[in-house]
Amino acid sequence: MDEKDCAAAYQELVEILEEHQLGWLAEKVARTIEDGKTSLNYPEWKQDPHLDFENFTAREQLFVLIDTMENVLVKNAEMACETADMLREIGGQRTPNGMIVHSVDGSEKFFNFNPESVAAQRQNAQELMAILEEMRKETANNVN
């Protein structure tokens, strides 16, 4: 992918996020990108370093968005699935709206989540991860 293709792919992902009511995520990424990359610069003629700011390239912007989508959407879904699995393993009692877990002292704690949605979340997260990985490879491999 050249820079133009990366910019188009970035915009397409932003539109997809907005269509799925995830525009807030695209906005946060845009603010991060707007701030630019920072690096410490150590000029030879100065003793103290100073911060330099650079703009992200279109390719880097796309990677920032892909990484953010993975961290926020995929890993969050994975955590929810792992939590549900853990609750099942420790003997949680399944209810239509969640799971009840009994502690050693006899008290119980209710975890509110839809058990049926956990499998769907896991499947969606795996599919999204495959798409993001493919985009990451395509972007990295086709440097012009």
C-alpha positions as CSV (number, residue, x, y, z in Angstrom):
1,M,0.0,0.0,0.0
2,D,1.3,3.4,-0.8
3,E,0.5,6.5,1.3
4,K,-2.7,7.2,-0.7
5,D,-4.0,3.7,-0.2
6,C,-3.2,3.9,3.5
7,A,-5.1,7.2,3.8
8,A,-8.1,5.6,2.0
9,A,-8.0,2.5,4.2
10,Y,-7.8,4.7,7.3
11,Q,-10.9,6.7,6.2
12,E,-12.8,3.5,5.4
13,L,-12.1,2.1,8.9
14,V,-13.3,5.4,10.4
15,E,-16.5,5.2,8.4
16,I,-17.0,1.6,9.6
17,L,-16.5,2.6,13.2
18,E,-19.0,5.5,12.8
19,E,-21.6,3.1,11.2
20,H,-21.3,0.9,14.3
21,Q,-21.6,3.8,16.8
22,L,-17.9,3.7,17.6
23,G,-17.1,7.2,16.3
24,W,-15.8,8.1,19.7
25,L,-12.9,5.6,19.1
26,A,-12.1,7.2,15.7
27,E,-12.2,10.7,17.4
28,K,-9.7,9.6,20.1
29,V,-7.4,8.2,17.5
30,A,-7.7,11.4,15.4
31,R,-6.7,13.5,18.5
32,T,-3.7,11.2,19.1
33,I,-2.6,11.6,15.5
34,E,-3.2,15.3,15.6
35,D,-0.8,15.6,18.5
36,G,1.9,14.0,16.4
37,K,4.8,11.7,17.3
38,T,7.2,12.9,20.0
39,S,10.9,12.2,20.2
40,L,13.7,13.4,22.4
41,N,16.3,15.3,20.5
42,Y,19.8,15.7,21.9
43,P,21.4,18.5,19.9
44,E,25.2,18.5,20.1
45,W,25.4,22.2,21.0
46,K,22.9,21.9,23.9
47,Q,23.2,20.0,27.1
48,D,19.5,19.5,27.6
49,P,17.3,17.5,25.3
50,H,14.1,18.9,23.9
51,L,11.0,17.3,22.5
52,D,10.4,17.2,18.8
53,F,7.0,16.7,17.2
54,E,6.5,15.1,13.8
55,N,3.4,14.3,11.9
56,F,2.4,10.7,11.4
57,T,2.6,9.4,7.9
58,A,-0.6,8.0,6.4
59,R,0.8,4.5,6.9
60,E,1.6,5.2,10.6
61,Q,-1.9,6.7,11.1
62,L,-3.4,3.5,9.7
63,F,-1.2,1.4,12.1
64,V,-2.3,3.6,15.0
65,L,-6.0,3.0,14.2
66,I,-5.5,-0.7,13.6
67,D,-3.6,-1.1,16.9
68,T,-6.2,0.9,18.8
69,M,-9.1,-1.1,17.3
70,E,-7.3,-4.3,18.4
71,N,-6.6,-3.0,21.9
72,V,-10.1,-1.6,22.5
73,L,-12.4,-3.9,20.6
74,V,-10.7,-7.2,20.3
75,K,-8.8,-7.4,23.6
76,N,-11.8,-6.0,25.5
77,A,-14.0,-8.8,24.1
78,E,-11.4,-11.4,24.9
79,M,-11.3,-10.2,28.5
80,A,-15.1,-10.5,28.8
81,C,-14.9,-14.0,27.4
82,E,-12.1,-15.0,29.7
83,T,-14.0,-13.6,32.7
84,A,-17.1,-15.6,31.7
85,D,-14.9,-18.7,31.3
86,M,-13.3,-18.2,34.7
87,L,-16.7,-17.7,36.4
88,R,-17.9,-21.0,34.9
89,E,-14.7,-22.8,36.0
90,I,-15.2,-21.6,39.6
91,G,-18.7,-23.0,39.7
92,G,-20.7,-19.9,38.9
93,Q,-24.5,-20.5,38.7
94,R,-25.7,-19.4,35.3
95,T,-28.8,-17.2,35.2
96,P,-30.5,-15.6,32.1
97,N,-28.9,-12.2,32.9
98,G,-25.5,-13.3,34.2
99,M,-23.9,-15.5,36.7
100,I,-24.0,-15.9,40.5
101,V,-20.7,-16.9,42.2
102,H,-20.7,-18.1,45.8
103,S,-17.6,-17.2,47.9
104,V,-16.0,-19.2,50.7
105,D,-17.8,-17.2,53.4
106,G,-21.2,-18.1,51.9
107,S,-21.9,-14.7,50.4
108,E,-22.8,-14.5,46.7
109,K,-21.9,-12.0,44.0
110,F,-24.0,-11.4,40.9
111,F,-22.1,-10.7,37.6
112,N,-24.4,-9.0,35.2
113,F,-23.7,-10.0,31.6
114,N,-25.6,-12.0,28.9
115,P,-24.0,-15.4,28.8
116,E,-25.3,-16.0,25.3
117,S,-23.6,-13.0,23.9
118,V,-20.2,-14.2,25.2
119,A,-19.9,-16.7,22.4
120,A,-20.9,-14.2,19.8
121,Q,-18.4,-11.7,21.2
122,R,-15.7,-14.3,21.0
123,Q,-16.5,-15.1,17.4
124,N,-16.8,-11.4,16.4
125,A,-13.5,-10.6,18.1
126,Q,-11.7,-13.5,16.3
127,E,-13.1,-12.3,12.9
128,L,-12.1,-8.7,13.6
129,M,-8.6,-9.8,14.7
130,A,-8.2,-11.7,11.4
131,I,-9.2,-8.7,9.4
132,L,-6.9,-6.4,11.3
133,E,-4.0,-8.8,11.0
134,E,-4.5,-9.0,7.3
135,M,-4.6,-5.2,7.0
136,R,-1.5,-5.0,9.1
137,K,0.4,-7.5,6.9
138,E,-0.8,-5.9,3.6
139,T,0.2,-2.4,4.8
140,A,3.6,-3.6,6.1
141,N,4.4,-5.8,3.1
142,N,3.5,-3.4,0.3
143,V,5.7,-0.4,1.1
144,N,6.4,1.6,-2.0
